[in-house]
Amino acid sequence: MADPVILTCCPVGAEVMRDQHPGVPYTPAEIAQASIEAVRAGASIVHLHVREDDGMPSQDPARFQETVTRIRSEVDCIIQISSGGAVTATEDERLAPLFALDPAPEMASLTMGTVNFGDEVFWNPPSLIRRFAIEFAARGIMPELEIFEPGQIQAALRLVKQGVLRGHLHFDFVLGVPGASPGTAQALLHMVAQLPAGATWTVAGIGAAELSLGMVAIALGGHVRCGFEDNVYYRKGEQALSNAQLVERMARLADESNRGVATPDQARALLHLPPRVRG
């Protein structure tokens, strides 16, 4: 029997605004509440961005700290900080929350290459990737290797050979971003086939691809990300009620597939993270 499905919720990214969905959370309290509801619905990882109160993307460490503290006061989950921020953020701005959070997050995203991102460019040169990987390791933060294009898998494996990336490898395939790899089963299968033995992986389908690729991932033994960062619709023409509703659907699919949903502690074991310190 396949391992239980690790569900990641991405309650808010840096792009989607309330004119696209009135329920997009902006404040630390709103983002925390959306995250708490998602965890209670079955998510074991929260992939975290924060916003300013007016909805603009933020890298303010204080806003991250408030959001994380609120989440941890209510639920146990793996906090995964986005080191991508917004496409306009500098390297130092992208790293700032990871340096400031106390305690350090268990995970953070690490994008493995530069990619077209709609009408923008998400800039991740080799020097940045190497710097981020070294900073993560120094703080005991596990990277989730974020992959937008197949060649980025090889970039990650190159860093493994160089000893920059060590330990268990966990990949996140972000598929369907305009200008990058499409949100298709064929694209996902092509990427999964390139992974080294023992690696784990998640898929983040953008827009309508969230549901279709989530089902494929569950069938293949992978894991799934969902939430308003990637998709605000439950079905065509019908906006999702909440992040939790999207998580609940994936949890039902995992149960129907006889895999079930991983608890936070099961997710830590599958990802080779240390057990949570409870005190």
C-alpha positions as CSV (number, residue, x, y, z in Angstrom):
1,M,0.0,0.0,0.0
2,A,1.3,3.5,-0.9
3,D,2.3,5.9,1.8
4,P,-0.4,8.3,3.0
5,V,-0.8,11.5,1.0
6,I,1.0,14.6,2.3
7,L,-1.3,17.6,1.6
8,T,0.2,21.0,1.5
9,C,-2.0,24.1,1.6
10,C,-0.8,27.4,0.1
11,P,-3.4,29.8,1.5
12,V,-2.0,32.9,-0.3
13,G,0.8,33.6,-2.7
14,A,2.1,36.9,-4.0
15,E,-0.2,37.5,-7.0
16,V,-3.9,36.7,-6.4
17,M,-5.9,39.7,-5.2
18,R,-9.4,40.2,-3.8
19,D,-10.7,41.4,-7.2
20,Q,-10.1,37.8,-8.3
21,H,-11.6,36.2,-5.1
22,P,-13.0,38.2,-2.2
23,G,-11.8,35.6,0.3
24,V,-8.1,35.9,-0.4
25,P,-6.5,36.4,3.1
26,Y,-4.3,39.5,3.6
27,T,-3.5,40.1,7.3
28,P,-1.6,37.8,9.5
29,A,-4.7,36.9,11.4
30,E,-6.6,36.1,8.2
31,I,-3.7,34.0,6.7
32,A,-3.3,32.2,10.0
33,Q,-7.0,31.4,10.3
34,A,-7.1,30.1,6.7
35,S,-4.1,27.9,7.5
36,I,-5.6,26.6,10.7
37,E,-8.8,25.6,8.9
38,A,-6.7,23.9,6.1
39,V,-4.8,21.9,8.7
40,R,-8.0,20.8,10.4
41,A,-9.2,19.8,6.9
42,G,-6.2,17.5,6.4
43,A,-3.2,19.6,5.4
44,S,0.0,18.7,7.2
45,I,2.2,21.4,5.5
46,V,1.4,25.1,5.2
47,H,3.4,26.8,2.4
48,L,3.5,30.4,3.6
49,H,3.6,33.8,2.0
50,V,2.4,37.0,3.8
51,R,0.9,40.2,2.6
52,E,0.6,43.8,3.7
53,D,-2.9,44.8,5.0
54,D,-3.7,46.2,1.5
55,G,-2.8,42.9,-0.1
56,M,0.6,43.8,-1.5
57,P,3.2,41.1,-1.2
58,S,5.4,41.4,1.9
59,Q,8.7,40.0,3.2
60,D,8.3,41.6,6.6
61,P,9.7,39.2,9.1
62,A,7.4,40.5,11.8
63,R,4.4,39.6,9.7
64,F,5.7,36.1,9.1
65,Q,6.4,35.7,12.8
66,E,2.9,36.8,13.8
67,T,1.3,34.5,11.3
68,V,3.4,31.5,12.3
69,T,2.9,32.2,16.0
70,R,-0.9,32.3,15.5
71,I,-0.9,29.0,13.5
72,R,1.3,27.2,16.0
73,S,-0.9,28.3,18.9
74,E,-3.8,26.4,17.4
75,V,-2.5,23.4,15.3
76,D,0.5,21.2,14.7
77,C,1.8,21.4,11.1
78,I,5.0,21.7,9.2
79,I,5.6,25.4,8.4
80,Q,7.2,25.8,5.0
81,I,8.2,29.4,4.3
82,S,8.3,30.6,0.6
83,S,11.8,31.8,-0.2
84,G,10.4,33.0,-3.6
85,G,8.5,35.9,-2.2
86,A,7.3,38.0,-5.2
87,V,9.2,38.3,-8.5
88,T,10.2,41.9,-7.4
89,A,11.9,40.8,-4.1
90,T,15.6,40.9,-3.7
91,E,17.7,38.0,-2.5
92,D,18.1,39.5,0.9
93,E,14.4,40.2,1.2
94,R,13.6,36.7,0.2
95,L,15.9,35.3,2.9
96,A,14.9,37.8,5.7
97,P,12.0,35.7,7.2
98,L,14.2,32.6,7.4
99,F,16.8,34.5,9.3
100,A,14.3,36.1,11.7
101,L,11.8,33.4,12.6
102,D,12.1,31.9,16.0
103,P,12.1,28.9,16.1
104,A,13.3,28.4,12.5
105,P,10.8,26.8,10.1
106,E,11.1,23.1,9.4
107,M,11.0,23.7,5.6
108,A,11.3,26.4,3.0
109,S,10.9,26.4,-0.8
110,L,14.0,26.5,-2.9
111,T,13.4,27.2,-6.6
112,M,15.9,25.5,-8.8
113,G,16.2,27.9,-11.7
114,T,15.0,31.1,-13.5
115,V,11.7,30.8,-15.2
116,N,9.2,32.9,-17.2
117,F,6.3,33.7,-14.9
118,G,3.5,35.1,-16.9
119,D,4.7,38.5,-18.1
120,E,7.5,38.5,-15.5
121,V,10.7,36.6,-14.9
122,F,11.3,34.7,-11.7
123,W,15.0,35.2,-11.3
124,N,16.9,32.3,-9.7
125,P,20.5,32.2,-11.0
126,P,22.9,29.5,-9.8
127,S,24.7,31.8,-7.4
128,L,21.3,32.5,-5.6
129,I,20.3,28.9,-5.5
130,R,23.7,27.9,-4.0
131,R,23.5,30.7,-1.4
132,F,20.0,29.8,-0.4
133,A,20.9,26.1,-0.1
134,I,23.8,26.9,2.2
135,E,21.8,29.3,4.4
136,F,19.1,26.6,4.7
137,A,21.5,24.0,5.8
138,A,23.1,26.3,8.3
139,R,19.7,26.8,10.0
140,G,18.5,23.2,9.8
141,I,15.8,24.1,7.3
142,M,14.8,21.3,4.8
143,P,14.5,22.6,1.2
144,E,11.5,21.7,-0.9
145,L,13.0,21.8,-4.4
146,E,10.6,23.8,-6.5
147,I,10.6,22.7,-10.1
148,F,9.0,24.7,-13.0
149,E,10.9,23.2,-15.9
150,P,12.5,19.7,-16.4
151,G,16.0,21.0,-16.6
152,Q,15.7,22.3,-13.0
153,I,15.7,18.7,-11.8
154,Q,19.2,18.3,-13.2
155,A,20.2,21.6,-11.6
156,A,19.2,20.1,-8.2
157,L,21.0,16.8,-8.9
158,R,24.2,18.8,-9.8
159,L,24.1,20.4,-6.4
160,V,23.7,17.0,-4.8
161,K,26.9,15.8,-6.6
162,Q,28.7,18.9,-5.4
163,G,27.6,18.3,-1.8
164,V,25.6,21.5,-1.6
165,L,22.3,19.6,-1.2
166,R,22.4,16.7,1.3
167,G,20.0,14.4,2.9
168,H,16.5,13.5,1.7
169,L,15.3,15.1,-1.5
170,H,11.8,16.4,-1.8
171,F,10.6,18.0,-5.0
172,D,7.6,20.2,-5.8
173,F,6.5,20.3,-9.4
174,V,4.7,23.6,-10.1
175,L,2.9,23.0,-13.4
176,G,0.7,25.3,-15.4
177,V,2.3,28.7,-14.8
178,P,2.0,30.7,-18.0
179,G,5.4,30.5,-19.8
180,A,6.6,27.4,-18.0
181,S,5.8,23.7,-18.2
182,P,2.1,22.9,-18.8
183,G,-0.2,21.5,-16.3
184,T,-0.6,18.2,-17.9
185,A,-0.2,14.6,-16.9
186,Q,2.4,14.1,-19.6
187,A,4.6,16.9,-18.2
188,L,4.3,15.5,-14.6
189,L,5.2,11.9,-15.7
190,H,8.2,13.2,-17.6
191,M,9.5,14.9,-14.5
192,V,8.7,12.1,-12.1
193,A,10.7,9.7,-14.3
194,Q,13.8,11.8,-13.8
195,L,13.9,11.6,-10.0
196,P,16.5,9.6,-8.1
197,A,15.5,6.6,-6.1
198,G,14.1,7.4,-2.7
199,A,13.1,11.0,-3.5
200,T,9.6,12.2,-2.6
201,W,7.5,14.6,-4.6
202,T,4.5,16.9,-4.6
203,V,2.6,18.4,-7.5
204,A,1.2,22.0,-7.5
205,G,-1.2,22.3,-10.4
206,I,-2.1,25.9,-11.3
207,G,-5.7,26.7,-12.0
208,A,-7.8,23.8,-13.3
209,A,-4.7,21.6,-13.3
210,E,-4.8,21.6,-9.5
211,L,-7.6,18.9,-9.4
212,S,-6.5,16.9,-12.4
213,L,-2.8,16.7,-11.4
214,G,-3.8,16.1,-7.8
215,M,-5.6,13.0,-8.9
216,V,-2.7,11.8,-11.0
217,A,-0.3,12.4,-8.1
218,I,-2.4,10.4,-5.7
219,A,-2.6,7.5,-8.2
220,L,1.2,7.6,-8.7
221,G,2.1,7.6,-5.0
222,G,3.0,11.3,-4.9
223,H,1.7,14.2,-2.8
224,V,-0.4,17.2,-3.5
225,R,-0.4,21.0,-2.9
226,C,-3.6,23.1,-3.2
227,G,-4.9,26.5,-2.1
228,F,-5.6,30.0,-3.2
229,E,-2.0,30.7,-4.3
230,D,-2.5,28.2,-7.1
231,N,-6.2,28.2,-7.7
232,V,-9.3,30.0,-6.4
233,Y,-11.9,27.8,-8.2
234,Y,-13.7,24.6,-7.0
235,R,-14.9,23.9,-10.5
236,K,-15.3,25.8,-13.7
237,G,-17.2,29.0,-13.0
238,E,-17.6,28.3,-9.3
239,Q,-15.2,29.9,-6.9
240,A,-14.0,27.8,-3.9
241,L,-15.5,28.8,-0.6
242,S,-12.2,28.6,1.2
243,N,-8.7,27.1,1.2
244,A,-10.1,24.4,3.5
245,Q,-12.7,23.3,0.9
246,L,-9.9,22.7,-1.6
247,V,-8.0,20.6,1.0
248,E,-11.1,18.7,2.0
249,R,-11.6,17.6,-1.6
250,M,-8.0,16.3,-1.9
251,A,-8.4,14.5,1.4
252,R,-11.5,12.8,0.1
253,L,-9.7,11.7,-3.0
254,A,-6.8,10.3,-0.9
255,D,-9.3,8.4,1.2
256,E,-11.1,7.0,-1.8
257,S,-7.8,5.9,-3.2
258,N,-7.1,3.9,0.0
259,R,-4.1,6.0,0.8
260,G,-5.5,8.4,3.4
261,V,-4.0,11.6,4.5
262,A,-0.7,11.9,6.4
263,T,-0.8,13.5,9.8
264,P,1.9,16.1,10.5
265,D,4.0,13.5,12.3
266,Q,3.6,11.0,9.5
267,A,4.6,13.7,7.0
268,R,7.7,14.4,9.0
269,A,8.7,10.8,8.9
270,L,8.1,10.5,5.2
271,L,10.2,13.6,4.6
272,H,12.9,12.5,7.0
273,L,12.4,15.5,9.2
274,P,13.2,15.3,12.9
275,P,10.2,14.6,15.1
276,R,8.4,17.6,16.5
277,V,9.8,18.8,19.9
278,R,6.8,19.0,22.2
279,G,7.2,21.0,25.4
